[in-house]
Amino acid sequence: MNYVGIDIGSTASKVVIRGDRSLSFVLPTGWNGKETAMDIDRKLKESDIDVASEKTKVAATGYGRISVSYADYVITEITCHARGARVLAGDNCAVIDVGGQDTKVILVENGAVQDFLMNDKCSAGTGKFLEIMANRLGVTIPELFDLARQGTPAPISSMCTVFAESEVIGHIGAGRKREDIAAGVVDSVASKVALLSQRRDLPEKVILTGGLSGSECFANVLASKIDRKVETSENGRYAGALGASLLAEEKAGR
């Protein structure tokens, strides 16, 4: 049997296959979730995985989960990220997932979701804001973090992406160093995520998932604001897809 977890986010789509085959990959989501789902199907076929086979079970999650017409199970991001995080961080932890359009904080206790929080989609505390600001500064997101390490944060206080971008444009016009603006962007996003996180008492173990899960720079800035060590993980961006594949196996076995 093969168990396929598909996490279609607003920016990137992650896939994890477990069972007879072991494989993971990422594709850009693009403008249409259904087309992305078909691209994933074609890539799975290249690896001899047929989603229509009785020996394959597919679980879909994420922003575009309803676009995966061939999914056997459609499961919420909260459930899947929590299940995947259990593998990465254990049965008692807080999961912070900074996505393209929203940020989620999931509290996992004894292996089950105890509580969760999500920010408003118009908030500047998301990965999309980082992408927009990196483009504005003419760098990639990894380069943005490299610059941020070298700078002193320029103040960016707005909760709205549009107004926050205006602040960045103002700093550029005033001749602030690019390193300081980059540091301000990272600090601003971390502050918004921390504001959401601090609505609940966080356990000692906090793990970062999603697209920023491999960024030690962001994890360190966030850790300084929530007074907790924030763990990064090489496979953190796959937490939702991993959880979906595990849940597909559990559901198929019932």
Wavefront OBJ file of the C-alpha trace (Angstrom):
o trace
v 0.000 0.000 0.000
v 0.954 3.616 -0.535
v -0.390 6.458 1.595
v -0.246 9.874 -0.049
v -0.603 13.140 1.852
v -1.205 16.279 -0.230
v -1.070 19.723 1.371
v -2.120 22.385 -1.130
v -1.207 25.729 0.372
v -1.818 29.164 -1.091
v 1.808 29.414 -2.267
v 3.305 25.911 -2.311
v 1.905 22.379 -2.426
v 3.659 19.645 -0.474
v 3.348 15.899 -1.061
v 4.483 13.000 1.128
v 4.214 9.326 0.115
v 4.692 6.565 2.663
v 4.343 2.798 2.414
v 5.775 0.739 -0.436
v 7.335 3.953 -1.745
v 8.957 6.748 0.231
v 8.951 10.116 -1.510
v 8.331 13.811 -0.884
v 8.263 16.841 -3.161
v 7.051 20.437 -3.434
v 5.339 22.201 -6.333
v 4.225 25.835 -6.631
v 0.463 26.065 -6.199
v 0.024 28.555 -9.005
v -3.271 30.258 -9.688
v -5.540 27.191 -9.773
v -5.661 24.418 -7.162
v -7.300 21.950 -9.551
v -4.477 22.311 -12.059
v -1.969 21.855 -9.239
v -3.772 18.669 -8.161
v -3.512 17.346 -11.721
v 0.206 18.246 -11.828
v 0.660 16.271 -8.606
v -1.211 13.327 -10.117
v 1.103 13.366 -13.158
v 4.201 13.523 -10.965
v 2.925 10.613 -8.865
v 2.373 8.571 -12.039
v 6.004 9.226 -12.999
v 6.899 7.445 -9.755
v 4.517 4.563 -10.568
v 1.917 5.648 -8.022
v -1.637 5.453 -9.337
v -4.113 7.438 -7.236
v -6.971 5.352 -8.659
v -5.455 2.085 -7.473
v -6.939 0.188 -4.539
v -3.381 0.016 -3.217
v -3.161 3.807 -2.889
v -4.992 5.983 -0.372
v -4.863 9.765 -0.680
v -5.615 12.390 1.972
v -5.767 16.066 1.014
v -5.396 19.067 3.293
v -4.522 22.744 3.108
v -5.974 25.831 1.516
v -6.864 23.985 -1.717
v -7.764 20.561 -0.334
v -11.194 20.514 -1.994
v -9.445 20.796 -5.373
v -8.023 17.272 -5.060
v -10.863 15.375 -6.743
v -9.118 11.992 -6.398
v -8.615 12.258 -2.616
v -10.096 9.468 -0.515
v -10.128 11.759 2.529
v -10.281 15.553 2.901
v -8.955 16.718 6.276
v -8.432 20.145 7.878
v -4.978 21.706 8.148
v -5.237 21.876 11.940
v -5.664 18.113 12.250
v -2.956 17.291 9.712
v -0.337 19.734 11.021
v -0.897 18.490 14.554
v -0.538 14.855 13.450
v 2.627 15.585 11.488
v 4.099 17.649 14.319
v 3.722 14.688 16.690
v 6.291 12.854 14.575
v 8.619 15.867 14.533
v 8.227 17.119 18.117
v 6.351 14.595 20.243
v 2.876 14.401 21.776
v 3.074 17.668 23.750
v 4.041 20.762 21.811
v 2.909 23.974 20.186
v 2.921 24.125 16.388
v 3.408 27.509 14.741
v 2.716 27.401 11.019
v 3.395 30.639 9.129
v 1.589 30.102 5.844
v 1.240 32.214 2.741
v -2.187 33.597 3.671
v -2.548 32.914 7.391
v -0.697 31.844 10.514
v -1.829 29.026 12.769
v -0.879 28.210 16.358
v -1.878 24.666 17.337
v -1.566 23.337 20.880
v -1.041 19.572 21.015
v -1.509 17.791 24.340
v -1.163 14.029 24.801
v -1.139 13.659 21.018
v -4.462 15.473 20.439
v -5.358 19.032 19.426
v -6.208 20.903 22.602
v -6.698 24.350 21.061
v -5.766 26.415 18.019
v -5.677 30.019 16.881
v -5.545 31.616 13.434
v -4.807 35.188 12.415
v -6.871 37.290 10.026
v -5.935 36.785 6.373
v -5.343 40.522 5.903
v -2.719 40.553 8.661
v 0.888 41.376 7.856
v 2.076 38.383 9.883
v 2.181 35.876 7.023
v 4.616 34.416 4.538
v 3.026 36.400 1.714
v 4.124 39.635 3.359
v 7.709 38.349 3.450
v 7.456 37.443 -0.232
v 6.094 40.876 -1.163
v 8.762 42.686 0.839
v 11.570 40.510 -0.546
v 10.412 41.410 -4.050
v 10.260 45.079 -3.060
v 13.873 44.887 -1.865
v 14.968 42.926 -4.940
v 16.028 39.772 -3.081
v 14.851 36.221 -2.498
v 13.386 35.237 0.875
v 16.622 33.434 1.941
v 18.562 36.576 0.959
v 16.079 38.669 2.962
v 16.934 36.639 6.075
v 20.672 36.959 5.356
v 20.288 40.737 5.175
v 18.133 40.782 8.316
v 20.910 39.151 10.360
v 23.150 42.121 9.550
v 20.691 44.933 10.262
v 18.976 46.834 13.059
v 15.183 46.601 12.598
v 13.559 49.629 11.024
v 10.118 50.097 12.651
v 7.141 48.560 10.797
v 4.058 48.659 12.998
v 0.977 48.343 10.784
v -1.213 45.221 11.101
v -2.301 45.539 7.452
v -0.074 44.349 4.617
v -0.926 47.364 2.424
v -0.051 49.919 5.101
v 2.998 47.933 6.237
v 4.244 47.976 2.657
v 3.784 51.745 2.649
v 6.010 51.953 5.724
v 8.675 49.924 3.915
v 8.441 52.201 0.875
v 8.855 55.149 3.245
v 12.020 53.638 4.705
v 13.382 53.036 1.193
v 12.631 56.652 0.253
v 14.314 57.905 3.423
v 17.503 56.060 2.497
v 17.473 53.442 5.270
v 19.949 50.626 4.767
v 18.525 47.552 3.074
v 19.787 45.418 5.958
v 17.771 47.513 8.441
v 14.611 47.324 6.330
v 15.007 43.549 5.959
v 15.490 43.213 9.711
v 12.389 45.353 10.233
v 10.336 43.138 7.915
v 11.372 39.948 9.730
v 10.855 41.582 13.135
v 7.419 42.812 12.070
v 6.214 39.368 10.973
v 7.647 37.742 14.100
v 5.876 40.341 16.255
v 2.522 39.586 14.618
v 3.040 35.833 15.058
v 4.080 36.363 18.694
v 0.970 38.464 19.329
v -1.163 35.556 18.148
v 0.879 32.981 20.085
v 0.679 34.854 23.356
v -3.095 34.532 23.501
v -2.505 31.109 25.044
v 0.032 29.630 27.463
v 2.581 27.871 25.291
v 4.280 24.640 26.370
v 8.054 24.504 26.577
v 8.376 22.736 23.222
v 7.495 24.929 20.237
v 8.073 23.814 16.643
v 7.945 25.910 13.490
v 6.285 24.282 10.485
v 5.444 25.476 6.985
v 7.633 27.401 4.567
v 9.662 29.176 7.278
v 10.377 26.006 9.247
v 13.987 25.863 8.071
v 14.822 29.500 8.858
v 16.942 29.784 11.992
v 16.888 33.571 11.606
v 13.105 33.759 11.846
v 12.986 31.111 14.593
v 15.480 33.065 16.702
v 13.650 36.370 16.304
v 10.334 34.706 17.156
v 11.884 32.908 20.152
v 13.034 36.230 21.602
v 9.452 37.503 21.482
v 7.609 34.508 22.954
v 10.273 33.538 25.528
v 10.447 29.980 24.235
v 13.003 28.143 22.161
v 11.514 27.670 18.700
v 12.690 24.473 17.035
v 13.279 24.307 13.303
v 13.124 21.133 11.263
v 14.392 20.131 7.856
v 11.044 18.399 7.233
v 8.882 21.013 8.963
v 7.424 22.306 5.703
v 6.037 18.810 5.104
v 4.238 18.593 8.472
v 0.750 18.972 6.957
v 1.384 16.508 4.130
v 3.066 14.056 6.503
v 0.113 14.258 8.867
v -2.283 13.714 5.971
v -0.424 10.575 4.866
v -0.447 9.197 8.421
v -4.160 9.894 8.767
v -4.830 8.251 5.400
v -3.184 5.105 6.725
v -5.127 5.254 9.999
v -8.447 5.815 8.265
v -7.797 3.067 5.714
v -7.098 0.633 8.534
v -10.424 1.192 10.276
l 1 2 3 4 5 6 7 8 9 10 11 12 13 14 15 16 17 18 19 20 21 22 23 24 25 26 27 28 29 30 31 32 33 34 35 36 37 38 39 40 41 42 43 44 45 46 47 48 49 50 51 52 53 54 55 56 57 58 59 60 61 62 63 64 65 66 67 68 69 70 71 72 73 74 75 76 77 78 79 80 81 82 83 84 85 86 87 88 89 90 91 92 93 94 95 96 97 98 99 100 101 102 103 104 105 106 107 108 109 110 111 112 113 114 115 116 117 118 119 120 121 122 123 124 125 126 127 128 129 130 131 132 133 134 135 136 137 138 139 140 141 142 143 144 145 146 147 148 149 150 151 152 153 154 155 156 157 158 159 160 161 162 163 164 165 166 167 168 169 170 171 172 173 174 175 176 177 178 179 180 181 182 183 184 185 186 187 188 189 190 191 192 193 194 195 196 197 198 199 200 201 202 203 204 205 206 207 208 209 210 211 212 213 214 215 216 217 218 219 220 221 222 223 224 225 226 227 228 229 230 231 232 233 234 235 236 237 238 239 240 241 242 243 244 245 246 247 248 249 250 251 252 253 254
